[in-house]
Amino acid sequence: MAAGVMPMAPRVLVVEDEEPLAVVLRYNLEAEGYEVAVAERGDDAEARISEAPPDLVLLDWMLPGLSGIELCRRLRARRDTKDMPIIMLTARGEEAERIRGLVTGADDYVVKPFSLPELMARVRSLLRRASPGMMTELLTAGDIEIDRVTHRVRRSGRELSLGPTEYRLLEFLMQSPGRVFSREQLLDGVWGREVYVEDRTVDVHVGRLRRALNRGAAADPIRTVRGSGYSFDEKF
């Protein structure tokens, strides 16, 4: 069975003028199965949203052209975007600023630097609340199933016991079957770029995941490619 993440790819607009961060966000969102567009200016983002409203906006507070807080206010004032999910990204961590962002209309508020896995979880949660039919709760590949609500994993109908890190690792790999990830990419996608973890930690957790998946199974769905990275094989 081919992997299935979502019946249709939710569209996410990243409004961020720091190019390195925009690249990282785009990469991780696309790895989750989203259709991603990026705007560097607030006024450009407003024009894009007017032409084709996305399903969710990741919005930086400080932007050239039009500030994120003002764009958020304008979106909430429009009938066609008043309910659009908005997550504000900002370096402003003071309580008064967080309150201002939420009062203006942001659904969630994430302070930089942030954990990428946590941000991806917030995106999933907000999309699930805003558009329940858009998010598929069951992720499948071959004879492996992940229930993304209960965090239960089954192989050939048998429930597997995974630790939280092994669960996140399996979910991350299953979202892009056949794609090879380096250890650095797995560290960014599973642990988050702000968390220091040694490269060998990836090998330890991959080993634990493999042992849990392969008990009584004929095929190993995780493979090492020339020693340079790991891939989840959708043809196992």
Backbone as a ProteinNet text record, in pm:
[ID]
protein_1_A
[PRIMARY]
MAAGVMPMAPRVLVVEDEEPLAVVLRYNLEAEGYEVAVAERGDDAEARISEAPPDLVLLDWMLPGLSGIELCRRLRARRDTKDMPIIMLTARGEEAERIRGLVTGADDYVVKPFSLPELMARVRSLLRRASPGMMTELLTAGDIEIDRVTHRVRRSGRELSLGPTEYRLLEFLMQSPGRVFSREQLLDGVWGREVYVEDRTVDVHVGRLRRALNRGAAADPIRTVRGSGYSFDEKF
[TERTIARY]
84	0	87.7	58.2	137.4	109.7	210.6	192.9	86.6	6.6	-95.7	-90	-67.4	-57.2	-184.2	-230.1	-347.1	-422.4	-553.7	-628.5	-599.7	-567.6	-525.6	-424	-325	-217.4	-263.4	-268.3	-299.1	-193.2	-236.9	-146.4	-105.4	26.4	80.8	161	134.1	211.8	306.7	436.6	538.8	575.1	552.5	585.5	703.1	822.3	945.7	1054.4	1118.4	1220.4	1361.5	1380.3	1511.3	1521.4	1597.3	1600.3	1640.7	1745.8	1782.6	1667.2	1596.4	1484.3	1370.5	1344.5	1238.7	1268.1	1395	1434.3	1410.2	1449.9	1431.2	1282.3	1202.8	1059.2	996.2	1033.2	978.1	1015.2	1139.5	1186.3	1107.3	1092.2	1025.3	875.5	814.2	670.9	644.2	729.4	711.6	735.5	828.9	851.8	729.3	648.9	524.7	410.8	432.8	330.2	250.4	291.2	218	265.5	177.8	214.5	254.3	376.1	431.4	465.6	429.2	471.1	538.8	631	705.9	695	672.2	674.4	768.8	849.8	948.1	896.8	792.8	739.3	592.3	550.2	412.3	314.1	350	258	248.1	360.2	354.9	266.5	277.9	195.6	47.9	15	-125.1	-180.1	-98.9	-142.1	-160.9	-69	-80	-206.6	-233.5	-350.9	-479.1	-480	-598	-624.9	-517.6	-532.8	-572	-508.2	-533	-510.4	-614.2	-598.9	-544.5	-438.1	-384.8	-469.9	-434.2	-505.4	-449.1	-323.9	-261.1	-147.8	-123.9	-15.3	80.7	210.3	316.1	369.2	348.5	366.9	469	579.2	678.9	624.3	660.4	611.1	675.3	809.2	883.6	910	845.3	858.1	873.2	944	947	814.6	781	660.8	536	507.7	389.4	420.3	406.3	441.8	347.7	398	315.6	193.7	209.5	96.8	-11.7	27.7	-70.6	-137.2	-60.1	-118.3	-219.1	-184.8	-277.2	-407.1	-395.3	-513.8	-600.8	-537.6	-613.1	-682.2	-613.7	-673.9	-796.4	-789.4	-902	-1020.3	-992.3	-1098.7	-1172.3	-1114.5	-1177.1	-1265.3	-1378.9	-1472.7	-1414.2	-1337.7	-1288.9	-1166.8	-1104.3	-984.8	-996.6	-1113.8	-1126.6	-1104.5	-1127.3	-1108.4	-983.4	-899.4	-778.7	-681.6	-631.6	-535.9	-405.7	-361.3	-238.5	-152.3	-26.4	71.6	174.8	189.1	284	421.2	524.5	662.9	734.2	798.2	860.6	970.5	1063.4	1166.4	1118	998.3	942.1	877.9	944.8	894.3	826.6	820.4	759.6	610.1	557.7	416.5	325.5	356.7	271.9	266.9	380.5	384.3	307	317.8	241.7	92.4	52.6	-88.8	-134	-50.1	-85.1	-105.6	-15.4	-27.7	-155.2	-189.6	-310.5	-436.2	-433.9	-550.4	-573.3	-465.4	-479.1	-544.7	-532.4	-601.2	-520.5	-393.6	-314.6	-373.6	-376.1	-427.4	-322.6	-196.6	-88.2	30.6	125.4	235.5	360.3	461.5	583.1	702.5	778.9	892.6	1020.4	1095.9	1225.4	1330.2	1427.8	1436.2	1336.9	1287.9	1186.4	1226.1	1159.2	1180.1	1097.5	1162.1	1089.3	985.1	1017.4	912.6	792.3	817.1	704.6	622.2	690.1	618	535.5	593.3	518.1	395.7	409.9	296.4	188.3	229.2	131.7	58.7	131.8	69.5	-34.9	2.3	-92.2	-215.1	-191.8	-302.8	-397.8	-343.3	-426.6	-504.3	-440.3	-510.3	-619.7	-591.5	-691.6	-815.3	-793.6	-906.8	-982.3	-905.9	-969.9	-1039.2	-978.3	-1033.5	-1019.2	-1108.1	-1093.9	-1086.7	-1157.9	-1158.1	-1031.9	-945.2	-825.1	-710.7	-709.3	-598	-632.9	-559.2	-578.8	-511.7	-586.5	-534	-451.9	-469.7	-398.9	-294.8	-169.4	-58.5	-18	-18.9	9.1	115.9	192.1	289.1	315.4	294	309.2	213.7	266.2	181.5	196.2	252.2	271.4	167.5	107.1	7.6	45.9	29.9	47.8	-83.3	-136.8	-252.4	-197.1	-211.4	-146.8	-221.5	-339.3	-413.5	-373.4	-374.1	-341.2	-193	-116.6	26.8	52.2	-39.7	-20.7	32	120.8	181.9	151.3	111.5	83.9	158.2	201.1	255.3	186	122.9	43.3	-60.1	-118.8	-223.4	-173.6	-41.8	15.1	66.1	21.9	62.4	208	282.7	423.6	442.4	540.6	573.2	695.1	673.9	782.5	795.9	919.2	941.7	903.8	891.3	850.2	944.1	1074.4	1168.7	1157.3	1145	1130.3	1000.3	894.2	767.6	785.5	847.5	868.3	955.8	1057.4	1147.8	1072.4	988.9	912.7	813.1	744.4	647.1	716.4	832.6	907.9	949.1	1001.3	1045.7	928.1	816.5	702.2	633.8	657	595.6	663.7	784.1	856.7	920.4	839.8	895.5	985	1097.1	1191.1	1291.2	1269.3	1361.1	1472.9	1595.4	1710.7	1738.1	1747.2	1776.2	1913.2	1993.9	2121.7	2096.1	2198.5	2183.1	2150.6	2212.9	2186.6	2041.3	1986.9	1846.4	1752	1785.2	1703.5	1713	1830.9	1845.8	1758.9	1759.5	1677.9	1529.3	1489.1	1347.2	1283.6	1361.5	1305.7	1337.1	1459.9	1499	1486.6	1502	1495.4	1634.4	1649.9	1782.8	1841.4	1760.3	1812.4	1856.6	1834	1868.8	1999.2	2095.8	2223	2209.7	2229.8	2227.3	2342.8	2417.5	2528.7	2477.3	2555.6	2515.9	2487.8	2569.1	2551.9	2419	2357.2	2227	2123.9	2135.1	2043.6	2055.3	2178.4	2199.3	2141.2	2154.7	2101.3	1949.8	1882.1	1736	1685.3	1757.6	1720.2	1732	1837.9	1854.5	1739.3	1698.7	1586.1	1457.6	1437.6	1317.2	1316	1430	1439.9	1405.2	1460.2	1434.5	1286.2	1222.6	1079.4	995.9	1032.2	956	976.7	1095.2	1131.2	1107.5	1055.7	1026.7	918.2	954.8	858.9	823.5	890.9	860	966.3	924.6	1016.7	1102.3	1054.6	1126.2	1153.5	1269.1	1309.5	1273.1	1182.2	1141.5	1240.8	1337.4	1436.3	1569.2	1627.7	1754.9	1857	1983.5	2094	2146.6	2162.1	2207.1	2353.7	2440.2	2585.4	2641.6	2579.9	2631.1	2612.4	2544.5	2535.8	2403.3	2303.5	2175.3	2075.8	1953.2	1848.6	1728.3	1659.3	1540.1	1435.5	1309	1198.9	1154.7	1167.6	1141	992.2	924.5	782.1	752.2	855.1	833.6	871.3	881.8	923.2	815.1
-118.4	0	123.6	219.7	342.4	422.7	502.4	584.8	688.2	718.3	821.4	913.2	1041	1135.8	1216.9	1272.6	1357.4	1338.5	1348.1	1334.3	1446.7	1563.3	1674.4	1753.9	1809.4	1877.6	2014.5	2037.5	2172.5	2270.9	2390.8	2493.8	2587.1	2600.1	2683.9	2797.3	2919.2	3035.4	3074	3071.4	3114.3	3258.8	3348.4	3489.7	3520	3519.4	3529	3591.8	3699.5	3768	3718.6	3629	3568.2	3444.6	3456.1	3349.3	3213.1	3203.4	3069.9	3003.8	3081.7	3025.8	2988.4	3071.3	3040.5	2909.8	2887.4	2764	2642.6	2653.8	2543.3	2513.6	2618.3	2599	2532.4	2579.8	2521.5	2373	2341.4	2203	2112.3	2154.2	2070.1	2060.6	2167.6	2163.2	2073.3	2083.7	1997.8	1851.3	1825.8	1689.2	1633.5	1722	1680.6	1660.5	1698.7	1677.9	1801.3	1918.7	2040.7	2104.1	2178.3	2261.6	2397.3	2442.3	2558.5	2670.5	2792.1	2912.8	3003.8	3087.9	3176.5	3320	3412.3	3555.2	3622.4	3716.6	3782.5	3915.2	3971.8	4101.1	4087.4	4170.4	4166.5	4206.4	4308.9	4351.4	4247.3	4179	4070.6	3956.1	3926.3	3819.8	3856.1	3981	4023.6	4005.5	4039	4022.9	3874.9	3789.2	3645.8	3588.5	3630.4	3578.7	3624.4	3745.7	3796	3713.3	3670.7	3592.2	3447.3	3388.1	3246.3	3222.8	3233.3	3215.7	3076.8	3070	2940.2	2881.8	2761.3	2697.2	2737	2786.2	2831	2926.4	3024.7	3121.2	3114.9	3097.5	3116	3256.6	3343.8	3487.5	3546.6	3596.3	3665.7	3801.6	3844.9	3973.3	4090.2	4087.8	4199.2	4170.1	4247.5	4226.4	4360.3	4362.2	4484	4500.7	4624.2	4652.9	4666.4	4565.7	4564.4	4469.2	4514.4	4429.8	4310.3	4204.2	4086.3	4113.6	4195.3	4223.7	4301	4392.6	4467.3	4377.5	4289.8	4196.2	4105.5	4059	3975.8	4052.1	4177.7	4259.6	4273	4297.4	4312.7	4183	4071.6	3943.3	3913.4	3947.3	3922.7	4015.3	4129.4	4224.2	4187.1	4096.3	4057	3934.6	3932.8	3822.6	3690.4	3693.2	3567.5	3511.3	3589.6	3540.5	3552.2	3588.6	3612.6	3485.7	3368.6	3243.1	3167.7	3228.5	3162.1	3136.2	3013.7	2985.4	3063.2	3130.1	3209.7	3176	3138.9	3119.6	3230.7	3309.5	3420.4	3371.5	3403.4	3370.9	3500.7	3504.8	3629.3	3608.2	3701.6	3701.8	3774.4	3833.9	3907.3	3808.1	3785	3685.6	3742.7	3875.7	3935.6	3906.1	3893	3858	3959.3	4088.3	4190.7	4176.8	4139.4	4122.7	3997.7	3891.6	3770.6	3798.7	3871.2	3905.6	3991.7	4087.1	4173.3	4092	3996.3	3913	3830.7	3773.6	3692.5	3777.1	3893.8	3982.3	4031.2	4053.9	4098.5	3991.9	3865.6	3761.4	3637.7	3631.6	3511	3394.3	3276.2	3157.3	3095.6	3118.1	3062.2	3156.5	3144.2	3238	3158.6	3160.7	3082.4	3177.1	3168.2	3258.3	3195.5	3272	3227	3236.2	3143.7	3022.7	2918.7	2835.2	2738.3	2598.8	2500.4	2361	2332.2	2283.1	2250.6	2140.9	2031.3	1931.6	1989.4	2078	2139.6	2228	2304.9	2389.7	2305.1	2194.9	2108.7	2049.8	2017.1	1964.6	2071.1	2195.7	2305.2	2328.2	2318.3	2333.4	2224.2	2099.7	1988.4	2007.7	2045.9	2062.1	2172.3	2284.2	2396.5	2363.2	2296.1	2256.1	2154.4	2065.7	1964.8	2031.1	2133.9	2203.5	2288.3	2353.6	2444	2369	2258.8	2182	2033.5	1979.1	1839.2	1741.6	1767.4	1674.3	1676.8	1775.8	1790.5	1702	1674.3	1601.1	1454.1	1367.6	1225.4	1181.5	1111.1	1070.6	943.1	864.9	738	749.2	723.6	724.8	579.8	536.3	395.9	382.6	274.2	237	88.3	12.2	-132.3	-186	-264.1	-319.8	-244	-122.8	-41.3	70.2	90.9	196.4	281.4	413.7	505.6	579.8	571	651.8	780.3	891.3	1015.8	1085.9	1036.4	1092.7	1022	887.9	811	778.2	803.6	772.6	621.9	541.4	397.2	352	251.9	199.9	50.5	7.3	-134.9	-182.3	-308.6	-372.6	-506.7	-524.4	-645	-668.8	-558.4	-567.2	-582.2	-599.6	-617.8	-484.1	-447.2	-319	-324.5	-219.1	-210.9	-109.3	-134.3	-42.3	39.2	169.4	259.7	371.3	412.7	530.4	655.2	770.7	893.7	935.2	916.6	954.9	860.3	730	634.5	659.5	698.2	730	849	957.1	1076.1	1043.3	959.6	920.4	841.5	746	667	754.6	841.9	930.5	1019	1073.2	1159.7	1083.6	962.2	883.4	839.5	803.4	753.4	862.8	987.6	1097.1	1119.8	1067.1	1081.7	948.6	845.8	713.6	718.5	650	645.3	758.1	858.5	973.3	945.6	975	950.5	1074.6	1053.8	1163.1	1140.9	1245.4	1238.5	1244.4	1213	1221.6	1364.5	1461.6	1602.2	1638.3	1591	1619.9	1554.3	1432.3	1366.4	1440.3	1487.7	1565	1690.5	1761.2	1882.4	1849.8	1744.8	1716.1	1649.2	1571.9	1495.1	1558.7	1606.2	1664.2	1816.6	1881.2	2026.9	2086.3	2190.3	2247.6	2318.4	2355.1	2426.3	2330.9	2201	2102.3	2034	2030.1	1964.7	1814.5	1738.8	1593.2	1541.9	1444.4	1388	1304.7	1302.5	1227.2	1080.4	1020.8	878.5	849	954.4	935	890.5	943	902.6	753.6	702.8	560.3	475.4	522.1	447.5	434.5	546.1	543.6	471	482.6	405.7	256.8	218.7	78.6	28.9	108.6	69.5	57.8	152.9	150.3	26.5	-5	-122.8	-250.7	-262.2	-382.9	-395.6	-281.5	-285.7	-321.2	-269.4	-295.5	-436.3	-490.5	-615	-740.3	-726.5	-846.7	-927.8	-1044.9	-1131.7	-1089.8	-987.9	-941.1	-991.5	-1011.6	-1066.1	-958.6	-835.8	-730.5	-610.7	-549.3	-429.8	-306.8	-220.9	-105.4	10	5.2	112.8	61.8	138.1	95.3	207.4	169.1	264.5	273.5	392.9	414.6	455.5	361.4	386.7	445.3	414.1	462.7	611.2	680.7	826.1	875	787.5	833.1	719.4	753.8	653.8	686.3	579.2	593.9	494.6	534.2	441.2	387.6	256.6	194.5	164.3	233.2	212.1	81.5	10.8	-114.1	-237.1	-220.9	-334.9	-440.8
0	0	0	-80.6	-82.4	42	83.2	201.7	176.3	281.2	268.7	388.2	364.8	474.4	485.9	376.4	376.4	246.6	249.1	125.9	28.7	79.5	-3.9	75.8	8.3	79.5	127.3	258.4	308	260.5	230	178.7	292.9	311.4	418	356	400.1	356.7	469.6	441.1	536.3	503.6	598.6	579.4	671.2	614.7	693.4	607.2	657.9	578.3	606.7	705.1	728.7	639.1	531.6	431.3	487.1	571.1	622.8	699.7	780.2	855.7	762.1	661.2	564.5	491.7	457.7	388.7	479.3	606.5	701	721.4	734.9	754.2	632.1	515.1	392.7	383	408.1	398.3	492.2	617.3	715.9	691.3	645.2	613.9	493.3	391.4	274.2	309.9	402.2	447.8	519.6	579	645.9	546.3	420.9	319	282.8	330.4	300.2	169.2	106.4	-8.8	46.8	18.6	86.9	-10.1	26.6	-44.2	57.3	10.8	99.5	49.2	141.5	111.4	210.4	161.3	247.6	302	241.4	281.9	321.4	416.3	459.7	351.8	272.4	167.1	55.9	25	-73.5	-23.6	105.9	163.3	155.5	181.8	175	33.5	-67.4	-206.2	-240.2	-195	-221.2	-158.1	-35.6	36	-32.1	-85.6	-156.3	-282.3	-348.5	-471.8	-443.2	-343.7	-313.2	-164	-81.8	63.1	97.7	178.6	220.1	332.5	373.1	483.5	618.9	618.5	743.2	708	796.4	776.5	895	864.7	963.6	942.6	1039.3	1018.1	1114	1059	1140.5	1183.8	1302.6	1354.6	1281	1271.9	1212.1	1065	976.8	833.1	761.6	648.1	566.7	492.5	462.4	383.5	468	547.6	634.4	748.5	870.8	984.6	995.3	1057.3	1075.3	1161.3	1264.1	1353.2	1279.2	1188.8	1110.5	1006.8	944.5	848.7	918.4	1037.9	1114.7	1141.7	1181.7	1210.2	1085.7	969.4	844.5	803.8	821.8	785.1	871.5	998.4	1087.5	1056.6	993.8	961.6	833.2	753	626.5	644.5	578.4	593.4	545.7	434.9	377.2	449.5	537.1	607.4	759.4	809.2	953.8	1036	976.1	1049	1005.1	923.1	874.6	990.5	1007.9	1115.1	1095.2	1200.8	1196.4	1317.6	1290.9	1397.3	1384.5	1489.3	1488.3	1532.1	1453.8	1486.4	1522.2	1637.3	1677.5	1780.3	1784.8	1887.8	2012.6	2005.9	2119.7	2216.5	2328.5	2421.8	2544.3	2557	2674.6	2679.5	2800.5	2817.6	2748.5	2760.8	2700.1	2548.7	2487.4	2342.9	2300	2379.1	2347.1	2353.5	2455.8	2469.8	2352.5	2312.3	2199.7	2071.9	2048.8	1929.7	1930.6	2046.8	2055.7	2046.1	2109.3	2103.9	1960.9	1886.4	1747.3	1660.5	1701.9	1626.5	1595.9	1638	1613.9	1692.7	1631.5	1699.5	1791.5	1758.5	1838.8	1826.9	1919.5	1929.9	1964.8	1877	1897.2	1901.4	2009	2028.9	1974.6	1896.1	1844.5	1955.1	1958.3	1875.7	1926.2	1837	1875	1827.8	1883.7	1843.9	1719.3	1614.2	1491.2	1511.9	1582	1605.1	1678.2	1775	1846.1	1752.2	1667.2	1572.3	1476.4	1424.2	1333.7	1403.6	1532.5	1608.3	1624.2	1644.3	1657.3	1524.6	1413.5	1281.9	1260.6	1289.7	1273.6	1361.1	1486.3	1580.3	1535.6	1489.8	1448.3	1321.2	1226.6	1104.9	1135.5	1230.2	1265.7	1326.5	1409.5	1471	1369	1279	1183.3	1071.3	1024.5	911.9	942.3	1024.5	1066	950.2	841.9	729.9	648	670.7	589.5	638.1	766.9	824.9	843.9	779.7	797.4	927.1	1009.5	1139	1130.4	1022.7	1008.5	897.6	931.8	836.8	812.8	686.3	655.9	548.7	557.8	454.2	469.6	362.6	372.9	478	571.8	677.5	808.8	801.6	921.9	925.3	1041.1	1060.7	1181.9	1165.9	1278	1298.6	1419.8	1458	1518.6	1446.5	1487.8	1601.3	1636.4	1749.2	1878.8	1876.9	1997	2007.5	1898.9	1892.7	1905.2	1854.1	1853	1717	1721.3	1599.1	1590.1	1471	1448.5	1323.9	1327.4	1208.9	1191.9	1075.5	1047.3	1155.7	1204.7	1305.4	1447	1465.1	1599	1651.1	1772	1828.4	1874.3	1841.1	1878	1989.9	2072.2	2181	2140.7	2119.7	2080.7	2183.4	2206.2	2288.4	2211	2278.4	2209.6	2097.2	2114.7	2009.1	1890.4	1916.7	1807	1730.5	1802.8	1735.6	1642.4	1690.3	1605.8	1486.1	1507.7	1399.7	1292.7	1334.6	1238.6	1162.9	1234	1168.3	1065.5	1100.3	1009.4	883.9	898.6	784	697.2	759	682.4	601.6	638.3	563.6	429.1	412.3	285.4	247.6	216.3	184.9	61.8	69.4	-42	-41.9	39.1	44.5	144.9	106.7	192.7	277.1	409.4	501.6	564.2	565.8	635.5	785.8	864.3	1009.6	1050.9	985.9	1019.4	992.7	881.3	849.7	950.5	993.2	1094.8	1228.4	1261.5	1384.8	1381.5	1267.7	1253.6	1258.7	1184.3	1169.7	1290.1	1366.1	1477.9	1612.9	1628.1	1756	1757.4	1640.3	1634.9	1628.8	1550.8	1524.7	1645.7	1744.6	1860.7	1972	1954.3	2056.1	2017.2	2109.7	2079	2102.2	1997.3	2004.4	1919.6	1970.4	1894.7	1777.3	1669.2	1549.4	1581.1	1669.1	1696.9	1765.5	1825	1887.6	1784.6	1661.8	1555	1530.7	1521.5	1496.3	1608.4	1733.5	1847.4	1836.1	1807.3	1802.2	1677.1	1565.5	1446.7	1476.8	1548.3	1584.7	1671.5	1768.8	1854.7	1773.9	1682	1598.9	1511	1452.2	1365.6	1442.2	1563.1	1641.4	1674.3	1707.4	1739.2	1616.9	1499.8	1378.2	1325.4	1346.8	1279.2	1360.8	1482.9	1562	1491.7	1443.1	1377.1	1236.4	1180.3	1044.8	947.7	823.8	723.3	659	654.4	581.1	670.1	646.3	720.5	637.4	685.4	605.5	609.2	700	710.6	657.5	568.9	510.9	518.6	524.7	523.2	380.8	330	192.7	194.4	154.7	146	274.8	386.2	513.7	535.3	441	451.2	506.6	515.2	563.7	569.5	608.4	625.9	539.6	500.5	416.9	462.9	452	478.3	343.1	325.6	196.6	182.3	88.2	69.6	-2.4	-50.6	-124.4	-43.1	86.9	167.1	170
[MASK]
++++++++++++++++++++++++++++++++++++++++++++++++++++++++++++++++++++++++++++++++++++++++++++++++++++++++++++++++++++++++++++++++++++++++++++++++++++++++++++++++++++++++++++++++++++++++++++++++++++++++++++++++++++++++++++++++++++++++++++

